[in-house]
Amino acid sequence: MFTTQDIIKYFPGFDSRRLFEWKQKGYIIKLAKTVYCFPDFCRTEMHLFRVANKLYTPSYVSFETALAFHNLIPEVVMQLKSATTRKTYSCETEVGNFEYKNIKETLFFGYAIHHVDEQPVLIAEPEKALLDLIYQNPSIKTKADFAGLRLNESGMANFDWVKMETYLTVFNQKSMNERFKIICNQFQHA
């Protein structure tokens, strides 16, 4: 994956019309206005996550996408969802559809740095992905709503509830605390 700035840095006299020609011939894929990749780049889920991180920064993969990555929900997520401190944004590319949901700057934490091809990939920890999801979806507030998420009970057994509770203090919302109690009771005492 590379940007037009990357090309100009190494080849100062580069004629940008070549990018259009290369795209037409299938040598490269245009992901965004100035972001490109080679056709074989997006060969794994982790590569797509790297694209998501790079297309709209700062961001980290979260919500249903991260929950599926951590095997906490059974569904294959068709749209790659990320958290960002910038405004909410979505885009469709040749390699996939990407959605970015706004969170407050104080909530931009709780992700782990993985690597693909020696490049960093930011993915929410399972506890933070679930908190991000319920933060962005205030309609998820009852035991039935949480059951509708179809969270994997065996995966939830490995959940770090203390970490989740610590993260919850940063959200500083009464409604989030109440929802945490519901999901905590549902899975800790199942």
Secondary structure as the mmCIF struct_conf table of DSSP 4:
data_model
#
loop_
_struct_conf.conf_type_id
_struct_conf.id
_struct_conf.beg_label_comp_id
_struct_conf.beg_label_asym_id
_struct_conf.beg_label_seq_id
_struct_conf.end_label_comp_id
_struct_conf.end_label_asym_id
_struct_conf.end_label_seq_id
STRN STRN1 PHE A 2 THR A 3
HELX_RH_AL_P HELX_RH_AL_P1 THR A 4 TYR A 10
TURN_TY1_P TURN_TY1_P1 PRO A 12 GLY A 13
TURN_TY1_P TURN_TY1_P2 SER A 16 SER A 16
HELX_RH_AL_P HELX_RH_AL_P2 ARG A 17 LYS A 25
TURN_TY1_P TURN_TY1_P3 GLY A 26 GLY A 26
BEND BEND1 TYR A 27 TYR A 27
STRN STRN2 ILE A 29 ALA A 32
TURN_TY1_P TURN_TY1_P4 LYS A 33 THR A 34
STRN STRN3 VAL A 35 CYS A 37
TURN_TY1_P TURN_TY1_P5 PRO A 39 ASP A 40
BEND BEND2 PHE A 41 PHE A 41
BEND BEND3 THR A 44 THR A 44
HELX_RH_AL_P HELX_RH_AL_P3 GLU A 45 LEU A 55
BEND BEND4 TYR A 56 PRO A 58
STRN STRN4 SER A 59 VAL A 61
HELX_RH_AL_P HELX_RH_AL_P4 PHE A 63 PHE A 69
TURN_TY1_P TURN_TY1_P6 HIS A 70 ASN A 71
BEND BEND5 ILE A 73 ILE A 73
BEND BEND6 GLU A 75 GLU A 75
HELX_LH_PP_P HELX_LH_PP_P1 VAL A 76 VAL A 77
BEND BEND7 MET A 78 MET A 78
STRN STRN5 GLN A 79 THR A 84
BEND BEND8 THR A 85 ARG A 86
STRN STRN6 TYR A 89 GLU A 92
BEND BEND9 GLU A 94 VAL A 95
STRN STRN7 ASN A 97 ASN A 102
HELX_RH_3T_P HELX_RH_3T_P1 GLU A 105 LEU A 107
STRN STRN8 TYR A 111 VAL A 116
TURN_TY1_P TURN_TY1_P7 ASP A 117 GLU A 118
STRN STRN9 GLN A 119 ALA A 124
HELX_RH_AL_P HELX_RH_AL_P5 PRO A 126 GLN A 136
TURN_TY1_P TURN_TY1_P8 PRO A 138 SER A 139
BEND BEND10 THR A 142 THR A 142
HELX_RH_AL_P HELX_RH_AL_P6 LYS A 143 GLY A 148
TURN_TY1_P TURN_TY1_P9 LEU A 149 ARG A 150
HELX_RH_AL_P HELX_RH_AL_P7 GLU A 153 ALA A 157
TURN_TY1_P TURN_TY1_P10 ASN A 158 ASN A 158
HELX_RH_AL_P HELX_RH_AL_P8 TRP A 161 PHE A 171
HELX_RH_AL_P HELX_RH_AL_P9 LYS A 174 GLN A 188
TURN_TY1_P TURN_TY1_P11 HIS A 189 HIS A 189
#
